[in-house]
Amino acid sequence: MVKKTIKQLADELNVSKDKVKYQVRKLPSELTTKENGITYIKNTGIEIIKENIQGKIPNEKTSELPNNYLVDQLDFFQKELEKKNTQIDHLQQLLENQQILTKQTLDEKKQLELEFSELKKEEPKSWFRRIFG
């Protein structure tokens, strides 16, 4: 049975010891042993940790990524950006339309207020003048 320390496994996977320690904490206790204060990981635990760590895309190891990964990511984000730009343009147009409608409504309100104030200014005619002009 092969056993490895956290440091040995971290060096082998080219990751930090903290990443391996985090994975070790998630393992069942029967997959690790402690001898003289040193934690050893059994074969099954090593395989589980390898799967967990290698299944993730390393942040600082872009040279290990597939060749087209970054190109695919760039294409994806460009498409997303185009969608967002289209949405922003549409919202801008809606905002402009709303501002135009608001201005028209305010203008109509002012016109009605003006007409109303002019009607109020006219002297009320007596009933005789209304009938005989």
N, C-alpha and C positions, 0 to 999 in steps of 0.2 A: 504494500500500500504506500502510495506516494503522498507525502504531506509537504506543504509549503507554508512559509511564514507570510504575513501580510506584505512585508517588504519585497520578498522574492516574487510574489504574484504581481505586485504593483509594477516592479521592474519589467517583468515578462510582458505585461499588458501595456506598458508604457503609459501608465496613468499614475496619479498621486496615491500615496498611501491612504489618504483620507477617503478617496473614492472606494478603495477596497475595504477599508474599515466599515464604511456605511453599508456595503453589501454584506459583510460578515455579520453585522448586527441583525440583518434580515433573515439570516440562515437559522435553521433549527440548531439547537445546542449540540445535538449528536453529530453534526458535521464538522465540528471544531473541537480541538483539545488544547489544553493549556499545560505547558511543561516549563517549570522554572520561570514563570512570568511571561513566557513567549506563547503567543497564540499560533497554533498550527491549523491549517485548513486541510480537510481530507479531500480525496479525489472528487467525490460527488459535489462537494461544496465548491471546489475549484471550477468544475464544469458549469455549475449554476452561475457563479460570479462571472465567468468568461462570457456566457450567453447574455447576461444582463448588461455588462459593460460594452461588449462588442456590438450588441444590438442597437446601441445608441450612437448617434453621429458625434464624433468628437469635435469640440469647438475649435481647438487650436491645431488640429491635424487635418487641414484641408488637402494636403498632398495625398492623404490616404483615401479621399473621397473618389467615387467614380468620376471619370472624366466629364461626363455630361451633367452631373448633379448641379453644379453651379450655373451652367447655362440654362438648365430647366428651371431652377429657382429664379433666375433673372427674368426669363420669359413669363413665369407665373406672376411675379411682382409687377412686371410691366403691364400685363393684362389687367391686374387689379388696379393699378394706377389709372389706366385708361377708363375703367369703369367708374372710378371715383371722380375723375375729371368730368365725365359725362353727367354724373349725378350732380356735381357742383354747378355745371352749366345750366342744367334743368332747373335747379333750385334758384339760381340767379335770375333766370327768365321769369319764374313764378314770382319772385320778389319784386322785380320790375313791374310786372303786371299788377300786382297788389298795390304798389305805390301809385301807379297811374289811376287805378280805380278809386283809391283813397283821395287823390287830388280832385278827381271829377266829383266825388261825393261832397267834398268840402266846398268846391266851387258852386255846386247846385244849392247847397245849404246857404251859402252867403247870398246867392241870388234870391232865394226865397225869403231870407231875412230882410234883404233890401226891399223887395216888393211888399212885404208885410209892413215894414216901417213906413213906406210911402202911403200905404192904405190907411195906416193909423194917423198919419199927419193930415190927411184930408179931413176937413171939418165935417162932422156929421150933418147931413141935410135934414131939415125938418120934414115932416110928413107932407107938408104942402109943396115944398120944393121938389121932393122926390116924385110926386105925382105930376106936377105941372112944369117941372124942369127949370 
